[in-house]
């Protein structure tokens, strides 16, 4: 997809990866709707700011009415999540935002994309689509769902010419990862690699070598895979 001249909507654009995605889309010549639950958090030049809570269907419907010229939807908004046997409301929240909110956006904007020539949907997933770090089961489940949702939407929207892409990465230097002493990517690099993937019509964008390794390990024995991940996790903790 050619980003120059496109009209993009980015969720979660107030900070982190979403902020860099919105800024770089502007640099590449796109019109950009930058959205966040707290629109005052968006301080970017050259964007149109919209208030958007992707877990609220009425607010999503309002966004469709305000941004009827979109042909590139970037579903970046998301939250963390703890253990599956921990706080059940936190588990529900992770799924409500990361899965149901993302699906709500895709469902709402699919007819808009069709009317505007097909365009593309980008879903920011994670290396956690394919692994679970201890204590983060809810997040991993939600991102695994985002990955396969992306695969399903790609099939369902192929007839209208909509590219659907998932993006997978390890840790980025964002507020969500602020409490973790692990190697982190610059979110600006994540945004750049993501948008390069969109322009290359990629079905799946794997941002870093760590995530490439994680996906490769899925073909191995599950016990060996889990043991290897435990070693990696301990190395990160000891770093």
C-alpha positions in Angstrom: 0.0 0.0 0.0 1.3 3.5 -0.9 1.1 5.5 2.4 1.7 8.8 0.6 -1.7 10.3 0.0 -3.5 7.7 2.3 -5.8 8.7 5.1 -4.9 6.8 8.3 -6.5 6.5 11.7 -4.2 5.4 14.6 -5.5 4.3 17.9 -3.5 4.9 21.1 -1.6 7.7 19.5 -1.0 9.7 22.7 2.3 8.0 23.5 4.7 5.1 22.7 4.5 3.2 19.5 1.2 4.8 18.5 2.6 8.3 18.8 5.5 7.4 16.5 3.2 5.7 14.0 1.1 8.8 13.7 4.1 11.1 13.4 5.8 9.0 10.8 2.6 8.6 8.8 2.5 12.4 8.5 6.1 12.4 7.4 5.3 9.9 4.7 2.5 12.0 3.3 -0.6 10.6 4.9 -3.5 12.5 6.4 -3.7 11.2 10.0 -6.5 11.0 12.5 -4.6 10.5 15.8 -6.9 9.1 18.5 -6.7 8.4 22.2 -9.0 8.0 25.2 -7.6 11.3 26.4 -7.1 13.4 23.3 -5.3 16.1 25.3 -2.4 13.6 25.5 -1.7 14.0 21.8 0.8 16.8 21.0 1.6 16.1 17.4 1.7 18.6 14.5 -0.2 17.9 11.3 -2.8 15.4 12.7 -6.5 15.6 13.4 -7.1 14.6 17.0 -10.1 12.5 17.9 -11.3 11.1 21.2 -11.6 7.4 21.0 -12.1 4.6 23.5 -12.0 1.4 21.4 -13.9 -0.6 24.1 -17.0 1.7 23.8 -19.1 0.8 20.7 -20.9 4.2 20.7 -17.6 6.1 20.6 -16.3 3.8 17.9 -19.4 4.5 15.8 -18.8 8.2 16.3 -15.3 7.8 15.0 -16.6 6.2 11.9 -18.8 9.2 11.3 -16.0 11.6 11.8 -13.4 9.7 9.8 -15.2 8.4 6.8 -12.3 8.9 4.4 -10.0 6.4 6.2 -8.3 3.8 4.1 -5.6 2.8 6.6 -6.6 1.7 10.0 -3.8 1.1 12.6 -5.1 -0.7 15.7 -2.3 0.1 18.2 -4.3 0.8 21.4 -3.8 -1.9 24.0 -3.3 -2.7 27.7 -1.3 -5.2 29.8 -2.8 -8.1 31.7 -1.7 -10.3 34.6 -2.1 -14.0 35.4 -5.2 -15.9 34.3 -5.7 -17.1 37.8 -5.3 -13.6 39.3 -7.7 -10.7 39.2 -10.5 -11.9 36.8 -11.6 -8.3 36.0 -8.0 -7.6 34.8 -8.2 -10.6 32.6 -11.5 -9.4 31.2 -10.1 -5.9 30.7 -7.2 -7.2 28.6 -9.5 -9.1 26.3 -12.1 -6.3 26.2 -9.5 -3.8 24.9 -6.9 -5.9 23.1 -9.2 -8.4 21.4 -12.8 -7.1 21.4 -11.8 -3.4 21.0 -9.5 -4.2 18.1 -12.2 -6.4 16.5 -14.8 -3.6 17.1 -12.6 -1.2 15.2 -12.1 -3.6 12.3 -15.8 -4.4 12.0 -16.7 -0.7 12.1 -14.2 0.5 9.6 -14.3 -2.5 7.2 -17.2 -0.9 5.2 -15.4 2.5 5.2 -12.2 0.8 3.8 -14.3 -1.0 1.1 -15.9 2.3 0.1 -12.4 3.9 -0.1 -10.9 1.3 -2.4 -9.9 -1.5 0.1 -6.9 0.0 1.9 -5.4 -1.8 4.9 -5.8 -2.7 8.5 -2.7 -3.0 10.8 -3.1 -4.8 14.1 -0.2 -4.4 16.6 0.2 -7.8 18.2 3.3 -9.0 20.1 5.8 -11.8 20.5 3.4 -12.7 23.2 1.1 -14.0 20.5 3.4 -17.0 20.6 4.7 -17.2 24.2 3.7 -16.5 27.7 6.0 -14.8 30.2 5.2 -15.8 33.8 2.4 -13.7 35.3 1.3 -12.3 32.0 -1.1 -14.9 30.7 -4.1 -12.5 30.1 -2.0 -10.3 27.9 -0.6 -13.3 26.0 -4.0 -14.8 25.4 -5.3 -11.5 24.1 -2.4 -11.0 21.7 -2.7 -14.6 20.5 -6.3 -13.8 19.7 -5.3 -10.6 17.9 -2.9 -12.7 15.7 -5.5 -15.2 14.6 -8.1 -12.5 14.3 -5.8 -10.8 11.9 -5.5 -14.1 9.9 -9.2 -14.5 9.8 -9.9 -10.9 8.8 -7.4 -11.2 6.0 -9.5 -14.0 4.6 -12.8 -12.3 5.2 -11.8 -9.0 3.7 -9.8 -10.3 0.8 -12.8 -9.9 -1.5 -12.9 -6.1 -0.9 -9.1 -5.7 -1.5 -8.2 -4.9 2.1 -4.7 -5.9 3.3 -4.7 -7.1 6.9 -1.3 -7.2 8.7 -0.2 -8.2 12.1 2.9 -6.7 13.8 4.9 -8.7 16.3 7.7 -7.4 18.6 9.4 -8.1 21.9 9.9 -5.2 24.3 9.7 -1.6 23.3 10.7 1.4 25.4 7.1 2.4 26.3 5.2 3.2 29.4 3.8 -0.3 29.5 7.4 -1.7 29.8 8.7 1.0 32.1 9.0 -1.4 35.1 11.0 -4.1 33.3 14.8 -4.1 33.1 15.0 -5.9 29.7 16.5 -5.0 26.3 14.0 -2.6 24.6 13.5 -1.3 21.1 13.1 2.3 20.3 9.4 2.7 19.5 10.4 5.0 16.6 12.1 2.0 15.0 9.1 -0.2 15.6 6.9 2.4 13.8 9.3 2.6 10.9 9.6 -1.1 10.4 5.8 -1.5 10.7 5.1 1.2 8.0 7.8 -0.3 5.8 5.9 -3.6 6.1 2.6 -1.9 5.1 4.2 -0.4 2.1 5.6 -3.8 1.1 2.1 -5.4 1.5 3.3 -7.8 4.2 0.9 -10.1 5.8 3.0 -10.3 9.0 5.7 -7.9 10.2 8.2 -9.4 12.7 10.1 -6.4 14.1 13.1 -7.9 15.9 15.4 -10.9 16.0 14.1 -12.0 19.4 10.5 -12.3 18.0 11.9 -14.2 14.9 13.5 -16.7 17.3 10.3 -17.0 19.3 8.2 -17.9 16.2 10.9 -20.3 15.0 10.8 -22.1 18.4 7.1 -22.9 18.0 8.0 -25.8 15.7 10.0 -27.5 18.6 8.9 -29.7 21.4 6.7 -27.7 23.7 8.6 -28.7 26.9 11.9 -27.7 25.3 10.4 -24.5 24.1 9.0 -23.6 27.5 12.3 -24.5 29.2 14.2 -22.2 26.8 11.8 -19.3 27.4 12.2 -19.7 31.2 16.0 -19.4 30.7 15.5 -16.3 28.6 13.2 -14.8 31.2 15.7 -15.4 33.9 18.5 -13.9 31.8 16.4 -10.7 31.4 15.7 -10.6 35.2 19.5 -11.0 35.9 20.6 -8.4 33.2 
